[in-house]
């Protein structure tokens, strides 16, 4: 019961209110009862006091020898007052009580002494007993007064006790309110505000079995759970952040590696560096790259790369018993090149843990990147072969169309000279043939130098604009004529082979101007016309002859071949009013055209 009362604030508050209400009710009831009991005391005192005056009046009437009728009337009135209800109502039932005993003595004295003297008209006897009777009446009135005062003291005692108990209850209630309600509530609010402000260590120190105690325990339990959850979330976020940082570093490595493999060859050293960098991004990871070459032509030996730490050459039969990775949780990702499997990338952690999903995805991305690198390397090799074949074909064509024809001509001239010498021709004839051979040799030497210049031509720093400016300056000095160059800014960059073909066509056209046109002024214009590019070379020279045939001119044939490689159109026409106009128009590869030719 006590534990139940101590464990509930409403019960304690209810008991305090009930106790105060009971005290107030008891005080009110006691006051009412005492007031009810004391309502006849004043009348009794008045009646008892009036008996003294009635006694003296009877004595005076007897002294004055009043009529018997008046004396009898006064005696009856005195008798009625003495036995009136006002006096008998307040008397107790206990005959031995002092107040009852005095009252009985008064009645006895009245009946035995005063009444007989009054009936006999003996004024002297009545007067002698009247003083004692009045004294006894005074004592009776005093007892009545004391009895009334005693009732009032009871009332005051009851009300004072009720008030005192009420004050004690109120003080206890205020102390309980302060210690059990206000202080815990304030502490709970303070802890809540601190907790809301981010102080997860805020706790309520109040301990009790009541509602606030349970609330404090619940708050502390909730705070402990939230703090633990917060710590676990922080640890989880820290782990995820670390994983994301590692994944981001690995992705950055993949991005940088993908840029590097686009330009650098995919060699064993570069793959070792890639594996080392990737292993550094994921601590504890060990990678092994096994390459077996073209699956259609299996090699007798395999190469196994493990970064810069280890490189092994093994046979295909060793794959089943390979002990490079002691872990039984290996990931094997195939390295694929255009549908053909070139090898396998094996991954595992030194502590034997299973890789997470994002780590598996990164390892697969690395395998795909290595496959792409090998694919690009093979593509580069194929392109290099095509370039070599095409370069050789171009060189052969150029030699056949220029130097070979000149040498054939000189061979015929040498045979002719030998024939003339055997025939004994005149020295003038022989000298004329020798002069023709000399001219042929000079022409062949000139063509050889032009071919060497063509084969050695490169686009240096500054791009196509700088190369065209240098070419214009070169031919302007060689041909002794001014060349006006007009270059419009392009919205795109040309590929290397496009720049070479464009520059070679310009050089060939300017070479023709220097050798054949006799021009005083040459204009070179490079401009963009929609999604096409135009190169225009014009001069004010002698122009084209009426029987001009492009197929019989070696330089024009070369320019037409280069225009076809650019998938463009080249036209050589007359310029009005005089001169020659060479016009090239093609669509660059940046805008969707893929030239057939390569750099020549």
C-alpha positions in Angstrom: 0.0 0.0 0.0 2.8 2.4 1.0 4.7 1.5 -2.1 1.6 2.1 -4.2 1.1 5.5 -2.7 4.8 6.5 -3.1 4.8 5.3 -6.7 2.0 7.5 -7.9 1.9 11.3 -7.9 -1.9 11.5 -8.6 -2.6 9.2 -5.7 -0.5 11.4 -3.3 -2.1 14.5 -4.7 -5.5 13.0 -4.3 -4.9 11.9 -0.8 -3.6 15.4 0.1 -6.8 17.0 -1.4 -9.0 14.4 0.3 -7.3 15.1 3.7 -7.7 18.8 3.3 -11.3 18.4 2.3 -11.9 16.1 5.3 -10.3 18.6 7.7 -12.4 21.4 6.2 -15.5 19.3 6.4 -14.8 18.2 10.0 -14.1 21.7 11.1 -17.3 22.9 9.5 -19.3 20.1 11.0 -17.8 20.6 14.4 -18.5 24.3 14.3 -22.1 23.6 13.3 -22.6 21.1 16.1 -21.0 23.3 18.7 -23.1 26.2 17.5 -26.1 24.0 17.7 -25.2 22.8 21.2 -24.5 26.4 22.3 -27.6 28.0 20.9 -29.5 27.9 24.3 -26.6 28.9 26.5 -27.2 32.7 26.2 -30.9 32.2 26.9 -30.1 30.1 30.0 -27.7 32.7 31.3 -30.2 35.4 30.8 -32.9 33.4 32.5 -30.6 32.6 35.4 -29.6 36.2 35.7 -33.2 37.4 35.6 -34.0 35.1 38.6 -31.7 37.3 40.7 -33.7 40.4 39.8 -37.0 38.5 40.4 -35.7 37.4 43.8 -35.0 41.0 44.8 -38.3 42.1 43.4 -40.2 39.5 45.5 -38.3 40.7 48.6 -39.2 44.3 47.8 -42.9 43.4 47.2 -43.0 41.6 50.6 -41.4 44.6 52.3 -43.9 46.9 50.7 -46.7 44.6 51.8 -48.0 44.3 48.3 -51.2 42.6 47.6 -51.3 38.8 47.8 -52.4 38.6 44.3 -49.3 40.5 43.0 -47.0 38.4 45.2 -48.6 35.2 44.0 -48.3 36.3 40.3 -44.6 37.2 40.9 -44.0 33.8 42.7 -45.6 31.9 39.8 -43.5 33.8 37.3 -40.4 33.0 39.3 -41.4 29.4 39.5 -41.9 29.3 35.7 -38.5 30.8 35.0 -36.8 28.5 37.4 -38.2 25.5 35.7 -38.2 26.9 32.2 -37.0 25.0 29.2 -34.0 27.4 28.7 -32.5 26.1 31.9 -33.5 22.5 31.9 -32.4 22.0 28.2 -28.7 22.6 28.8 -28.5 20.5 31.9 -26.8 17.2 31.5 -28.5 13.9 32.4 -25.8 13.1 34.9 -27.2 14.2 38.3 -23.8 14.3 39.9 -22.6 17.0 37.5 -21.8 20.3 39.3 -24.2 22.3 37.1 -27.1 19.8 37.8 -26.3 19.6 41.5 -26.3 23.4 41.9 -29.5 23.6 39.9 -31.1 21.0 42.1 -29.9 22.8 45.2 -31.5 26.0 43.8 -34.8 24.2 43.3 -34.7 22.7 46.8 -33.9 26.1 48.4 -36.8 27.7 46.4 -39.3 25.0 47.4 -38.1 24.6 51.0 -37.2 28.1 52.0 -38.3 30.9 49.7 -41.6 29.6 48.5 -43.0 28.9 52.0 -41.9 32.3 53.2 -43.5 33.9 50.2 -46.7 32.0 50.7 -46.8 33.0 54.4 -45.9 36.6 53.6 -42.9 36.4 55.9 -40.8 39.1 54.5 -38.1 38.7 57.2 -37.6 35.0 56.6 -37.6 35.6 52.8 -35.1 38.3 53.0 -32.7 36.2 55.2 -32.7 33.3 52.6 -32.8 35.6 49.5 -29.1 36.6 49.8 -27.9 33.0 50.0 -30.2 32.1 47.1 -28.8 35.0 45.0 -25.3 33.9 45.8 -26.1 30.5 44.7 -27.7 31.9 41.5 -24.5 33.8 40.8 -22.5 30.5 41.2 -25.0 28.8 38.8 -24.7 31.6 36.2 -20.9 31.3 36.5 -21.1 27.6 35.9 -23.4 28.3 32.9 -20.8 30.8 31.5 -17.9 28.4 32.0 -19.8 25.6 30.2 -20.5 27.9 27.3 -16.9 29.0 27.2 -15.8 25.4 27.3 -17.8 24.7 24.2 -16.2 27.7 22.5 -12.7 26.5 23.4 -13.6 23.1 22.0 -14.6 24.8 18.7 -11.4 26.9 18.7 -9.3 23.8 19.4 -10.9 21.8 16.7 -10.6 24.6 14.1 -7.0 25.4 15.2 -6.1 21.7 14.9 -7.7 21.5 11.5 -5.9 24.7 10.4 -2.6 23.4 11.7 -3.0 20.0 10.0 -4.1 21.8 6.8 -1.0 24.0 6.9 1.2 20.9 7.5 -0.4 19.1 4.6 0.0 22.1 2.4 3.6 22.5 3.3 4.2 18.8 2.7 2.3 19.1 -0.6 4.4 22.2 -1.6 7.6 20.4 -0.8 6.5 17.3 -2.6 5.4 19.4 -5.5 8.8 21.1 -5.6 10.8 17.9 -5.2 8.6 15.4 -7.1 7.1 17.6 -9.8 8.8 20.9 -10.5 12.5 19.8 -10.1 12.1 16.6 -12.2 10.1 18.5 -14.8 12.7 21.3 -15.0 15.5 18.7 -15.2 13.6 16.8 -17.9 13.0 20.0 -19.9 16.7 21.0 -19.6 17.9 17.5 -20.6 15.5 17.6 -23.6 16.7 21.0 -24.7 20.4 19.8 -24.4 19.6 16.7 -26.3 17.8 18.6 -29.0 20.8 20.9 -29.2 23.0 17.9 -30.1 24.3 16.9 -26.6 23.7 13.2 -26.8 25.2 12.7 -23.3 22.3 14.6 -21.7 20.6 12.5 -19.0 18.0 13.0 -16.3 19.4 12.2 -12.8 16.0 12.1 -11.0 15.3 8.6 -9.6 11.9 7.7 -8.1 9.1 5.2 -8.5 6.5 7.7 -9.5 5.5 8.8 -13.0 8.3 11.3 -13.4 10.7 8.6 -12.3 9.4 6.3 -15.0 9.5 9.2 -17.5 13.1 9.9 -16.6 14.0 6.3 -17.0 12.2 6.2 -20.4 14.0 9.4 -21.5 17.4 8.0 -20.4 16.6 4.7 -22.2 15.6 6.5 -25.3 18.7 8.8 -25.1 20.9 5.7 -24.7 19.3 4.0 -27.7 19.5 7.2 -29.8 23.2 7.7 -28.8 24.0 4.1 -29.6 22.1 4.4 -32.9 23.9 7.7 -33.6 27.3 6.1 -32.9 26.4 3.1 -35.0 25.2 5.4 -37.8 28.4 7.4 -37.5 30.5 4.3 -37.8 28.3 3.0 -40.7 28.6 6.4 -42.4 32.4 6.4 -41.8 32.6 2.9 -43.3 30.5 3.9 -46.2 32.5 7.1 -46.7 35.7 5.2 -46.6 34.3 2.7 -49.2 33.0 5.6 -51.3 36.4 7.3 -51.1 38.1 4.0 -52.2 35.5 3.5 -54.9 35.9 7.1 -56.0 39.7 6.7 -56.1 39.3 3.5 -58.0 36.9 5.2 -60.5 39.3 8.1 -60.8 42.0 5.6 -61.5 39.8 3.9 -64.1 39.1 7.2 -65.7 42.7 8.3 -65.8 43.7 4.9 -67.0 41.1 4.9 -69.8 42.5 8.3 -70.9 46.0 6.9 -70.8 45.3 3.7 -72.7 43.7 5.8 -75.5 47.2 7.2 -76.3 49.8 4.9 -74.7 50.5 1.4 -75.8 49.2 -1.4 -73.6 52.5 -3.1 -72.6 53.2 -5.4 -69.7 54.8 -2.5 -67.8 51.8 -0.2 -68.2 49.5 -3.1 -67.1 51.8 -3.6 -64.1 51.4 0.1 -63.2 47.7 -0.1 -63.6 47.4 -3.2 -61.3 49.7 -1.5 -58.7 47.6 1.6 -58.7 44.4 -0.3 -58.4 45.7 -2.4 -55.5 46.9 0.7 -53.7 43.3 2.1 -54.0 41.8 -1.0 -52.3 44.1 -2.1 -49.4 44.4 -5.8 -49.1 43.4 -6.5 -52.7 45.7 -8.8 -54.7 45.2 -9.0 -58.5 46.6 -11.4 -61.0 46.3 -10.8 -64.8 46.7 -14.0 -66.8 47.1 -13.4 -70.6 47.0 -16.3 -73.1 46.9 -14.3 -76.3 44.6 -15.2 -79.2 42.2 -18.0 -78.2 42.2 -19.2 -81.9 45.9 -19.7 -81.7 46.7 -20.8 -78.2 50.2 -20.0 -77.0 52.5 -22.6 -75.5 53.3 -20.2 -72.6 51.2 -17.7 -70.6 52.1 -14.5 -68.8 50.8 -13.8 -65.3 51.1 -10.2 -64.1 50.8 -9.2 -60.4 51.9 -5.7 -60.6 55.6 -4.7 -60.1 56.0 -7.4 -57.4 55.9 -10.5 -59.5 55.7 -11.6 -63.2 55.6 -15.2 -64.1 55.7 -17.2 -67.3 53.8 -20.4 -67.1 52.0 -23.0 -69.2 48.2 -23.5 -69.7 48.3 -26.6 -67.6 49.4 -24.7 -64.5 46.1 -22.7 -64.3 44.4 -25.6 -62.4 47.1 -25.7 -59.7 48.0 -22.0 -59.5 48.8 -21.0 -56.0 49.2 -17.3 -56.5 46.1 -16.6 -54.4 45.7 -18.7 -51.3 42.2 -17.4 -50.7 39.3 -19.6 -51.6 37.2 -16.5 -52.3 38.6 -15.6 -55.7 36.9 -13.5 -58.3 37.6 -14.5 -61.9 36.7 -11.9 -64.5 37.4 -12.7 -68.1 39.4 -10.2 -70.2 37.4 -10.0 -73.5 38.4 -8.3 -76.7 35.6 -8.1 -79.3 34.1 -11.3 -78.2 37.4 -13.1 -77.9 38.7 -14.0 -74.4 42.3 -12.9 -74.1 42.8 -13.8 -70.5 41.5 -13.7 -67.0 41.7 -11.2 -64.1 41.8 -12.9 -60.7 41.1 -10.9 -57.6 41.1 -11.8 -53.9 41.9 -10.2 -50.5 44.8 -11.2 -48.3 42.6 -11.7 -45.2 40.3 -14.0 -47.1 37.2 -11.9 -46.8 34.5 -11.9 -49.4 34.5 -8.8 -51.6 31.5 -6.5 -51.5 29.3 -5.8 -54.5 30.8 -2.5 -55.3 34.3 -4.0 -55.2 33.2 -6.8 -57.6 31.8 -4.1 -60.0 35.1 -2.2 -59.8 37.1 -5.3 -60.5 34.9 -6.2 -63.4 35.3 -2.6 -64.7 39.1 -3.0 -64.4 38.9 -6.3 -66.4 36.8 -4.5 -69.1 39.3 -1.6 -69.1 42.2 -4.1 -69.6 40.3 -5.7 -72.4 39.6 -2.3 -74.0 43.3 -1.4 -73.7 44.4 -4.7 -75.4 41.7 -4.2 -78.0 43.0 -0.6 -78.7 46.5 -1.9 -78.8 45.6 -4.5 -81.4 43.6 -1.9 -83.3 46.7 0.4 -83.2 48.8 -2.4 -84.5 46.4 -3.0 -87.3 46.2 0.7 -88.1 49.9 0.9 -88.1 50.2 -2.0 -90.5 47.6 -0.3 -92.8 49.5 2.9 -92.6 52.8 1.2 -93.5 51.1 -0.6 -96.4 49.5 2.6 -97.6 52.7 4.6 -97.1 54.6 2.0 -99.1 51.9 2.1 -101.8 52.0 5.8 -102.0 55.8 5.9 -102.1 55.8 3.2 -104.9 53.1 5.2 -106.8 55.0 8.4 -106.4 58.3 6.8 -107.5 56.6 5.0 -110.4 54.8 8.2 -111.6 57.8 10.5 -111.3 61.3 9.2 -110.7 60.8 5.8 -112.4 59.5 7.4 -115.6 62.4 9.8 -115.6 64.9 7.0 -115.1 63.3 5.0 -117.9 63.5 7.9 -120.2 67.2 8.4 -119.3 67.8 4.6 -119.8 66.4 5.0 -123.3 68.6 8.0 -123.9 71.7 6.2 -122.7 70.8 3.3 -125.1 70.4 5.8 -127.9 73.7 7.4 -127.0 75.5 4.1 -127.2 73.9 3.4 -130.5 75.0 6.8 -131.9 78.5 6.2 -130.6 78.6 2.8 -132.3 77.4 4.3 -135.5 80.1 7.0 -135.3 77.8 10.0 -135.2 79.2 13.4 -135.1 80.1 15.0 -131.8 77.4 17.6 -132.2 74.8 14.9 -132.2 76.3 13.1 -129.3 76.6 16.3 -127.4 72.9 17.0 -128.0 71.9 13.6 -126.7 74.2 14.1 -123.7 72.5 17.4 -123.0 69.1 15.7 -123.0 70.4 13.1 -120.6 71.7 15.9 -118.4 68.3 17.6 -118.4 66.7 14.3 -117.6 69.0 13.8 -114.7 68.3 17.3 -113.4 64.6 16.7 -113.7 64.9 13.4 -111.9 67.0 15.0 -109.2 64.4 17.7 -108.8 61.6 15.2 -108.6 63.5 13.2 -106.0 63.9 16.3 -103.8 60.2 17.1 -104.1 59.4 13.5 -103.2 61.7 13.7 -100.2 60.1 17.0 -99.1 56.7 15.4 -99.5 57.5 12.3 -97.5 59.2 14.4 -94.7 56.3 16.9 -94.4 54.9 17.2 -90.9 52.4 19.5 -89.1 54.5 21.2 -86.5 53.4 23.3 -83.5 50.9 26.0 -84.6 48.8 23.6 -86.6 47.6 23.9 -90.2 47.5 27.7 -90.2 51.2 27.9 -89.4 52.1 25.2 -92.0 50.2 27.1 -94.7 51.9 30.3 -93.8 55.3 28.7 -94.0 54.4 27.1 -97.3 53.2 30.4 -98.8 56.4 32.1 -97.6 58.5 29.3 -99.1 56.9 29.4 -102.6 56.7 33.1 -102.6 60.4 33.3 -102.2 61.0 30.4 -104.7 58.7 31.6 -107.4 59.4 35.3 -107.1 55.7 36.2 -106.9 53.6 37.5 -103.9 51.2 35.0 -102.4 48.2 36.4 -100.5 46.9 34.0 -97.9 43.4 34.2 -96.4 42.5 31.9 -93.5 39.1 32.0 -91.9 38.7 30.5 -88.3 37.2 27.1 -88.4 34.6 25.8 -85.9 36.3 22.5 -85.6 39.7 20.8 -85.8 40.9 18.8 -88.7 42.4 15.3 -88.3 46.1 14.8 -88.9 45.6 13.0 -92.3 43.2 15.7 -93.4 45.7 18.4 -92.6 48.5 16.6 -94.5 46.4 16.0 -97.6 45.2 19.6 -97.6 48.8 21.0 -97.2 50.1 18.7 -99.9 47.4 19.8 -102.4 48.3 23.4 -101.6 52.0 22.7 -102.1 51.4 20.9 -105.4 49.2 23.7 -106.7 51.8 26.4 -105.7 54.6 24.3 -107.2 52.6 24.3 -110.5 52.2 28.0 -110.3 56.0 28.4 -109.8 57.0 26.1 -112.6 54.4 26.7 -115.3 52.1 29.7 -114.8 54.4 32.6 -114.9 52.0 34.4 -112.5 52.5 37.8 -111.0 50.1 37.2 -108.1 48.7 34.1 -106.3 45.8 33.9 -103.9 45.3 31.0 -101.4 42.0 30.9 -99.5 40.9 28.4 -96.8 37.3 28.8 -95.6 34.3 27.0 -94.2 31.2 26.7 -96.3 28.4 25.2 -94.1 29.5 21.7 -93.1 32.2 21.6 -95.9 35.7 23.0 -96.2 37.0 24.8 -99.3 40.6 25.3 -100.4 41.1 27.8 -103.3 44.4 28.5 -105.1 44.2 31.1 -107.9 46.9 32.8 -110.0 47.0 35.4 -112.8 49.4 33.5 -115.0 49.1 32.1 -118.5 46.3 29.7 -117.6 45.4 26.4 -119.1 46.0 25.6 -122.8 43.1 24.5 -125.0 44.3 20.9 -125.2 44.9 20.6 -121.4 44.2 17.0 -120.2 44.5 16.5 -116.4 45.3 12.8 -116.9 48.6 13.7 -118.6 49.8 15.9 -115.8 51.5 14.1 -112.9 50.9 16.8 -110.3 47.2 17.1 -111.1 46.8 13.3 -110.9 48.4 13.3 -107.4 46.1 16.1 -106.2 43.0 14.2 -107.6 44.2 11.1 -105.7 44.5 13.1 -102.4 41.0 14.6 -103.0 39.5 11.2 -103.4 41.1 10.1 -100.2 39.4 13.0 -98.5 36.2 12.0 -100.2 36.0 15.5 -101.8 36.0 17.0 -105.2 39.0 18.8 -106.9 38.6 20.9 -110.0 41.3 22.7 -112.1 39.7 25.4 -114.3 40.6 28.7 -115.9 40.3 31.9 -114.0 38.8 35.0 -115.5 40.2 37.1 -117.0 43.3 35.0 -117.0 45.1 32.4 -114.9 44.3 29.1 -113.3 41.9 28.2 -110.5 42.3 25.1 -108.3 39.3 24.4 -106.1 39.0 21.6 -103.4 35.8 21.0 -101.4 35.4 18.2 -98.9 33.4 17.4 -95.7 35.8 16.9 -92.7 35.7 13.8 -90.6 34.6 15.8 -87.5 31.3 16.4 -89.2 30.7 12.8 -90.1 32.9 12.1 -93.0 35.6 9.3 -92.6 38.4 9.8 -95.1 39.7 6.6 -96.7 43.3 7.6 -96.9 45.8 7.9 -94.1 48.7 10.2 -93.5 51.0 10.3 -96.5 
